[in-house]
Every structure is written in C-alpha cells, then in structure tokens.
C-alpha cells in the first residue's frame, strides 16, 4: 500500500491577498510537509502539529505525477528527491506492481537530471529497498492527493489557481487522467 500525507505550512494571510501574478513573482510554491509511505518504508515526515514546513508542495505533486507518466513508458525511473543531498526514489515496473527503493548516489556531480530512466552504477541502496506497491494504487493515491491539494488552494485563494505553477500542476494532472482512463 502506498499513502501520501501532506500539510501546507506557509504564510496563509499573505497568500490569501495575492493575485496569480504576485504569486508567480514572489512565491511560486506553497511550503509544507510531505511523507510518502511505501508499505511502512517512508520518505519525509508528517505530524499534525508540525510548526514549520520546508517542502515545496506544488513541485512535489508535479514531480509525482511525472513519475506516473514516465513509469508507463519506461520499466525504470529514478527521481532525485528535491533539496536532498544525494537521495533518489527508484521505481521498477514489474507487471502491475512497482518495486520501490530509496537509493543514494555516491558521485552526485555525474548525475544532473531530475529523472533518469536507466539504472546507474553510482547508486547504492539506502535504508530500505525493494518495497512492492501496486501501480494502480500508486497512481490513484497521487491523483487523489493532488486533487486534495488543489481543493486546499481553491479554498485558500482561488486567484492563484491561474498562477503558472498551479497551471502546470493542473495540466500534469489532466495528462495523467488521460493516461489512466
């Protein structure tokens, strides 16, 4: 089973007052916390009373949707975790399941891409590996949480739905819906 837990933690009073253009110029993203749970093997952190958040939530959801797209055309996808020193999530398609591992690259200068579709020798397994999750439940969980995040943004300030970063997120979600229908 795969689950996502997230919470926006940002200056909501400021964001509520912004136009889409102001959001594009000054913020571009909404900060918060996010945790990805692959059958008990986790990346990130989530607890309700967390007073701070330094994860960029729009970026996370765009990237998770991109993983869904890429894994449909490649048997292997590795995703460089944003703002981490050298951690990647590695996905291997195995029929209707995904085998997921947390890996570290040991020579970061060589790897410049955010997503790669071929395994690299520079990777070594980290704290957990070869966790099996269903491909369909992985996709469904990402789409469900992306919708919840967009609902949150709509309630916070519907004007910023027209911002560039939210438009990119909405387009990516629409593309994934087309792929899965």
C-alpha positions as CSV (number, residue, x, y, z in Angstrom):
1,X,0.0,0.0,0.0
2,X,1.2,3.5,-0.8
3,X,0.0,6.6,1.0
4,X,0.8,10.3,0.9
5,X,0.4,12.6,3.9
6,X,0.9,16.3,3.4
7,X,0.1,19.6,5.1
8,X,0.6,23.1,3.9
9,X,2.5,25.3,6.4
10,X,3.1,28.8,5.0
11,X,2.1,32.4,5.4
12,X,-1.6,31.9,4.5
13,X,-2.5,35.5,5.3
14,X,0.0,36.7,2.7
15,X,-1.1,34.1,0.1
16,X,-4.8,35.0,0.6
17,X,-4.1,38.5,-0.5
18,X,-2.1,37.6,-3.7
19,X,-3.1,37.7,-7.3
20,X,-1.8,35.0,-9.6
21,X,0.8,37.4,-10.9
22,X,2.0,38.3,-7.4
23,X,2.2,34.6,-6.5
24,X,4.3,33.9,-9.7
25,X,6.6,36.8,-8.9
26,X,7.2,36.2,-5.2
27,X,6.3,32.7,-4.1
28,X,5.9,30.2,-7.0
29,X,5.1,27.4,-4.5
30,X,3.4,26.6,-1.2
31,X,5.6,25.3,1.6
32,X,4.6,22.4,3.8
33,X,5.4,18.9,4.9
34,X,5.0,15.7,3.0
35,X,5.5,12.0,3.7
36,X,5.5,9.1,1.2
37,X,4.7,5.8,2.8
38,X,5.5,2.7,0.8
39,X,4.1,-0.2,3.0
40,X,5.8,1.2,6.1
41,X,9.0,2.3,4.4
42,X,8.8,6.1,4.5
43,X,10.4,9.2,3.0
44,X,9.7,12.6,4.5
45,X,7.8,13.4,7.7
46,X,4.3,14.2,8.7
47,X,2.8,15.1,12.0
48,X,-0.2,17.3,12.6
49,X,1.3,19.8,15.0
50,X,4.5,20.5,12.9
51,X,5.2,24.2,13.2
52,X,7.3,24.5,10.1
53,X,7.5,23.2,6.6
54,X,10.2,23.4,4.0
55,X,9.0,21.2,1.3
56,X,7.7,22.8,-1.9
57,X,4.3,21.1,-2.3
58,X,3.5,22.1,-5.8
59,X,6.8,20.8,-7.0
60,X,6.3,17.5,-5.2
61,X,2.9,16.9,-6.8
62,X,4.1,17.9,-10.3
63,X,7.1,15.5,-9.9
64,X,5.0,12.6,-8.5
65,X,2.6,13.0,-11.5
66,X,5.7,13.0,-13.8
67,X,6.8,9.7,-12.2
68,X,3.4,8.2,-13.0
69,X,3.8,9.3,-16.7
70,X,7.4,8.1,-17.0
71,X,6.8,4.7,-15.4
72,X,4.1,4.0,-18.1
73,X,6.7,4.2,-20.8
74,X,9.8,3.0,-19.0
75,X,10.4,0.0,-16.8
76,X,12.7,2.0,-14.6
77,X,12.5,5.6,-13.2
78,X,14.7,7.2,-10.6
79,X,13.7,10.5,-9.2
80,X,16.1,12.8,-7.4
81,X,14.4,14.0,-4.2
82,X,14.2,17.8,-4.1
83,X,16.6,19.6,-1.9
84,X,18.2,16.4,-0.6
85,X,22.0,15.9,-0.6
86,X,22.0,12.7,-2.6
87,X,18.8,10.7,-2.2
88,X,16.7,9.3,-5.0
89,X,13.5,7.2,-5.2
90,X,13.9,4.3,-7.6
91,X,10.9,2.7,-9.3
92,X,11.0,-0.5,-11.2
93,X,7.8,-1.6,-13.0
94,X,7.1,-5.3,-12.5
95,X,3.8,-6.2,-14.2
96,X,1.0,-4.5,-12.2
97,X,3.4,-3.6,-9.3
98,X,6.2,-1.2,-8.6
99,X,9.3,-2.1,-6.7
100,X,10.5,1.0,-4.9
101,X,13.8,1.7,-3.2
102,X,15.5,4.6,-1.5
103,X,18.9,5.0,-3.1
104,X,21.9,7.3,-2.7
105,X,24.2,8.4,-5.4
106,X,27.8,8.3,-4.4
107,X,29.1,10.6,-7.1
108,X,26.5,13.4,-7.4
109,X,28.4,15.5,-9.9
110,X,27.8,13.0,-12.6
111,X,24.0,13.0,-12.4
112,X,22.4,16.2,-13.3
113,X,18.9,15.1,-14.3
114,X,15.9,15.1,-12.0
115,X,14.5,11.9,-13.6
116,X,16.5,9.1,-15.2
117,X,15.2,6.0,-16.9
118,X,18.3,3.8,-16.8
119,X,19.9,2.4,-13.6
120,X,23.3,3.9,-12.7
121,X,26.3,2.3,-11.1
122,X,26.6,5.4,-8.9
123,X,23.5,4.2,-6.9
124,X,23.7,2.3,-3.7
125,X,20.7,1.2,-1.6
126,X,20.0,3.3,1.5
127,X,17.8,2.5,4.5
128,X,15.1,0.5,2.6
129,X,14.8,-1.3,-0.8
130,X,12.6,-3.5,-3.0
131,X,9.2,-2.5,-1.4
132,X,6.3,-3.6,-3.5
133,X,3.3,-1.4,-4.1
134,X,0.5,-1.7,-6.7
135,X,1.0,0.6,-9.7
136,X,-2.7,1.4,-9.8
137,X,-2.9,2.3,-6.1
138,X,0.3,4.4,-6.5
139,X,-1.3,6.4,-9.3
140,X,-4.7,6.7,-7.6
141,X,-3.1,8.0,-4.3
142,X,-1.1,10.6,-6.2
143,X,-4.1,11.8,-8.2
144,X,-6.3,11.8,-5.0
145,X,-3.8,13.9,-3.0
146,X,-3.2,16.3,-5.9
147,X,-6.9,16.9,-6.0
148,X,-7.0,17.5,-2.3
149,X,-4.1,19.9,-2.6
150,X,-5.8,21.8,-5.4
151,X,-9.0,21.9,-3.3
152,X,-6.9,23.4,-0.4
153,X,-5.5,26.1,-2.8
154,X,-9.0,26.9,-4.1
155,X,-10.2,27.5,-0.6
156,X,-7.1,29.5,0.4
157,X,-7.2,31.8,-2.7
158,X,-8.9,30.8,-5.9
159,X,-7.0,33.6,-7.8
160,X,-3.7,31.7,-7.5
161,X,-5.2,28.8,-9.5
162,X,-4.3,31.0,-12.5
163,X,-0.6,31.1,-11.4
164,X,1.9,29.5,-13.7
165,X,2.9,26.8,-11.2
166,X,-0.6,25.8,-10.4
167,X,-1.5,25.8,-14.1
168,X,1.5,23.4,-14.7
169,X,0.2,21.1,-11.9
170,X,-3.4,21.1,-13.3
171,X,-2.1,20.3,-16.8
172,X,0.0,17.5,-15.5
173,X,-3.0,16.1,-13.6
174,X,-5.1,16.2,-16.7
175,X,-2.4,14.4,-18.7
176,X,-2.2,11.6,-16.1
177,X,-6.0,11.3,-16.1
178,X,-5.9,10.8,-19.8
179,X,-3.2,8.1,-19.5
180,X,-5.2,6.2,-16.9
181,X,-8.7,6.4,-18.4
